[in-house]
């Protein structure tokens, strides 16, 4: 510290000895300090309060109040408490030094003093004080910035909420008239039109559907941005999820003559816990883009399990790859792929269309599910999109066609695979090797004939129908000259939509449609090699597609889809399209009523949980509506009450009692989510044969008489679902139910204490579903009431209801222990 710096600093020297004061003044003034003096404690307090010195040198033994009391008072005053105090005294005892520090002193110098030592200590404490001031100023600035950031965040959140509310309102306002446009276009398409008029009407409908898709994508992205996207955690069959996604895209791939397939790691778990709807959304988006941007060649998906040290206990990291042979992407434009409302090139937008939101949404979804997404691409050499998600594995559950202990008739059997596509050959090879079989693959008919002329040990051959130089039919005819059907059965592999000629049927014992499903391939091999229950002219029933594209022609229906979830909308529309149907879409109960007042529908596929008005209330309103149509009165001809729409419930609430609740509201049928094609086909088929009269609601005493602590039927159904693994798994699942129920009850209690209705709703909803799974209907019913309170944010009486739940949980636990010994 130099003289210039010292001249800006003031030291207050307090001592009743005037000689000491004079010595200190002369010494410190020589170094440039500004010195102020006081001869007693009272005067020191006044000087300190009004002149606020940078440091105080304080004697202890003084008349009036001593130095200890003076320091205590300085530290008690907010205006002087930050001034450092150094004691200078002849008292050398330890207790005096301790007392000095206890009252707030920063140092203690004993007399006679050494001036150089005093100067050094003064400079040190002045530097410490300066640093403290700087830190305090920085801290104050940081606090101000934190307050500003907090205000900015609150403003941003308010703006974001306003934006979301605006988007929701605008989407509703746009969607309502658009529903009218699409609905009336559907009516127009069902009338007699010239080819030109029909083309115009189809263009109107397609354009409207594209607009609705854009609106839904914007809403979906807005929900993700606002952090309001909820990810479900429910068990699902991973392979079924993948195969359904492939099924939905296979017609588009077939139209462009693209090879479509999926290579699944044989060690992949069969059942996992995650969000099947969001996973399917990502897969369908990536596969759809791959098909869109691939003019020729192939689109392949691969799924494998990765070792991930960061994964939570019990979770696994799944790695998905979607590879195409399409146009590719330049390296300098890859960074634009995952940006919102962005395309790689404006010319691509003109040629292929799209908003640029699909990939942005998919990437955010994969991140929400514990993974990430990236891409590898090269212009004119295709692209490979990767994404990962984390899932929980359901232990000891697998489909029979994934078990390694296959029938001995399959083990070590030699198979011949003939397909010009290398990826398809690899898919079939991997699956068959996992079953203990010995496959051999060749890429042409000529190679197959050469091999068969030298080796007669093959038990069955799989032939692709479309190959260069020699197609599958020609190859089969050549093989029949070497071996008859008994000696070498032939299974043909066809693409979706490929025609089959009756004259060729005698060549085959089975037909499989690409992309090949593991279950279908297994069934065909068992039928051919084990049971041998086939005839030359009959294709095994198990290998047929679930989609009957002629159903819409055989059973024409005007369908209204009431579903608020955009992903479920897309999936349902795709499934209905594969069945030959066109459907109009609404997103709430109120929109459903408006659509039915506007025009005639034969069937309403009704989601139960919807905003504004749920499906149950909408159904009750529909049953009270007057359907006295005149010009629009063209219902099912064989149904005298066909003016009233046939209502099919679609809901993820699939527990005991949910079906009865839907029927009591006036619905005609019930299917669960995720939608199974066979269940939807069954429900739609019933529309022709059943009168559209709502099922009679059960009397309260009937319903009450069916209630008990445990529903054995539900427990037996769960046991049947688990199959031969039930003996091992059922006790574990029940124990897990106990643990989860206690956690959920604890979460509900904490939510009530903190007045968090949303948290209460989620905990009660999960408890309701879990309880019903194990047949604990009384507990499920109480949880449903608590769920309703949380949803409506009306918590009065919730504490009492939660107490009832805790009592019922103990009753359930006792009853379940008895019940599981009976099933």
KAURLIN-V481662 format. One record per pair of residues at least 12 apart in sequence whose C-alpha atoms are under 7 Angstrom apart, sorted by the first residue. I is the first residue (numbers start at 1). J is the second residue. Records with the same first field share a line. If there is no record, write none. Layout:
BEGIN
I = J  J
END
This chain:
BEGIN
3 = 31  32
6 = 32  33
7 = 32  33  34
9 = 33  34  54
10 = 33  34  35  53  54  55
11 = 34  35  36  53  54  55  56
12 = 35  36  37  53  55  56  57
13 = 36  37  38  56  57  58
14 = 37  38  39  40  44  57  58  59
15 = 38  39  40  58  59
16 = 39  40  62
40 = 62  63
41 = 65  66  67  70
45 = 74
48 = 80
49 = 79  80
52 = 80
54 = 83
55 = 83  84  85
56 = 84  85  86
57 = 85  86  87  88
58 = 85  86  87  88
59 = 87  88  89
60 = 87  89
68 = 100  103
71 = 103  104
72 = 103  104
75 = 104
84 = 105  106
85 = 105  106
86 = 105  106  107  108
87 = 105  107  108  109
88 = 108  109  110  111
89 = 109  110  111
90 = 110  111  112
91 = 110
92 = 110
160 = 226
164 = 222
167 = 219
171 = 215
175 = 212
178 = 208
179 = 585  586
182 = 205  208  584
183 = 584
185 = 201  205
189 = 201
214 = 355
216 = 566
217 = 357
221 = 361
231 = 275
232 = 274  275
233 = 273  274  275
234 = 273  274  275
235 = 271  272  273  274
236 = 271  272  273  276
237 = 270  271  272
238 = 270  271  272
239 = 270
241 = 276  280
243 = 517
245 = 280  283  284
248 = 574
249 = 288
250 = 496
251 = 496  497
253 = 291
254 = 495  496  497
256 = 295  296
257 = 296
258 = 296  297  298  299
259 = 297  298  299
260 = 298  299  300  515
261 = 299  300  301  424  515
262 = 300  301  302
263 = 301  302  303  427
264 = 302  303  304
265 = 303  304
266 = 431  434
268 = 304  305
269 = 393
270 = 397  398  399
271 = 393  394  397  398
272 = 391  392  393  394
273 = 391  392  393  394
274 = 391  392
277 = 567
281 = 567
282 = 362
285 = 358
286 = 322
287 = 322
290 = 324
293 = 326  327
294 = 324  325  326  327
295 = 326
297 = 325
298 = 324  325
299 = 323  324  325
300 = 322  323  324
301 = 321  322  323
302 = 320  321  322
303 = 319  320  321
304 = 318  319  320
305 = 317  318  319
306 = 318  319
314 = 392  393
315 = 390  391  392  393
316 = 390  391  392  393
317 = 388  389  390  391
318 = 388  389  390
319 = 387  388
320 = 386  387  388
321 = 384  385  386  387
322 = 384  385  386
323 = 383  384  385
324 = 382  383  384
325 = 381  382  383
326 = 380  381  382  383
327 = 379  380  381  382
328 = 377  378  379  380  381  382  383
329 = 377  378  379
330 = 378  379
337 = 359
338 = 359  360  363
339 = 360
340 = 356  357  360
341 = 355  356  357
342 = 356
343 = 356
366 = 387  388  389
369 = 389  390
370 = 389  390
371 = 387  388  389  390
372 = 387  388
373 = 386  387  388
374 = 386  387
396 = 725
397 = 725
401 = 519  522
404 = 434  435
406 = 435
409 = 529  530
410 = 437
411 = 435  436  437
412 = 436  437  438
413 = 437  438  459
414 = 437  438  439  457  458  459
415 = 438  439  440  458  459  460  461
416 = 439  440  441  458  460  461  462
417 = 440  441  442  461  462  463
418 = 441  442  443  444  445  448  462  463  464
419 = 442  443  444  463  464
420 = 443  444  467
425 = 441
445 = 470  475
459 = 488
460 = 488  489  490
461 = 488  489  490  491
462 = 490  491  492  493
463 = 491  492  493
464 = 492  493  494
465 = 492  493  494
476 = 507
489 = 509
490 = 508  509
491 = 508  509  510  511
492 = 508  510  511  512
493 = 511  512  513  514
494 = 512  513  514
495 = 513  514
496 = 513  514
505 = 536  537
506 = 536  537
507 = 536
508 = 536
509 = 534  535  536  538  539
510 = 524  539  540
511 = 539  543
512 = 543
520 = 542  543
523 = 542
524 = 540  543
546 = 677  678
547 = 578  579
548 = 579
549 = 578  579  580
550 = 579  580
551 = 579  580
552 = 579  580  581
553 = 580
557 = 602  603
558 = 583  601  602  603
559 = 583  584  601  602  603  604
560 = 583  584  585  601  603  604  605
561 = 583  584  585  586  604  605  606
562 = 585  586  587  588  592  605  606  607
563 = 586  587  588  606  607
564 = 587  588  610
588 = 610  611  612  613  614
589 = 610  612  613  614  615  618
590 = 612  613
593 = 622
599 = 632
600 = 632
601 = 645
602 = 635  645  646
603 = 645  646  647
604 = 645  646  647  648
605 = 647  648  649  650
606 = 647  648  649  650
607 = 649  650  651
608 = 649  650  651
616 = 662  665
619 = 665  666  667
620 = 665  666
623 = 666
627 = 643  644
639 = 691
641 = 691  692
642 = 692
644 = 692
645 = 692
646 = 668  687  692
647 = 667  668  669
648 = 667  668  669  670
649 = 662  667  669  670  671
650 = 670  671  672  673
651 = 671  672  673
652 = 672  673
654 = 672
655 = 769  772  773
656 = 714  772
663 = 695  697
664 = 695  696  697  698
666 = 694  695
667 = 694  695
668 = 694  695
669 = 683
707 = 777  778
708 = 777  778
709 = 776  777  778  812  815
710 = 775  776  777  812  815  816
711 = 775  776  777
712 = 775  819
714 = 773  774  775
715 = 774  775
716 = 823
741 = 767
744 = 763  767
747 = 763
748 = 760  763  764
757 = 790  791  793
758 = 790  791
760 = 787  790
761 = 787  790  791
764 = 783  784  786  787
765 = 783  784  787
767 = 780  783
768 = 780  781  783  784
776 = 812
779 = 805  808  809
782 = 805
786 = 798  801
END
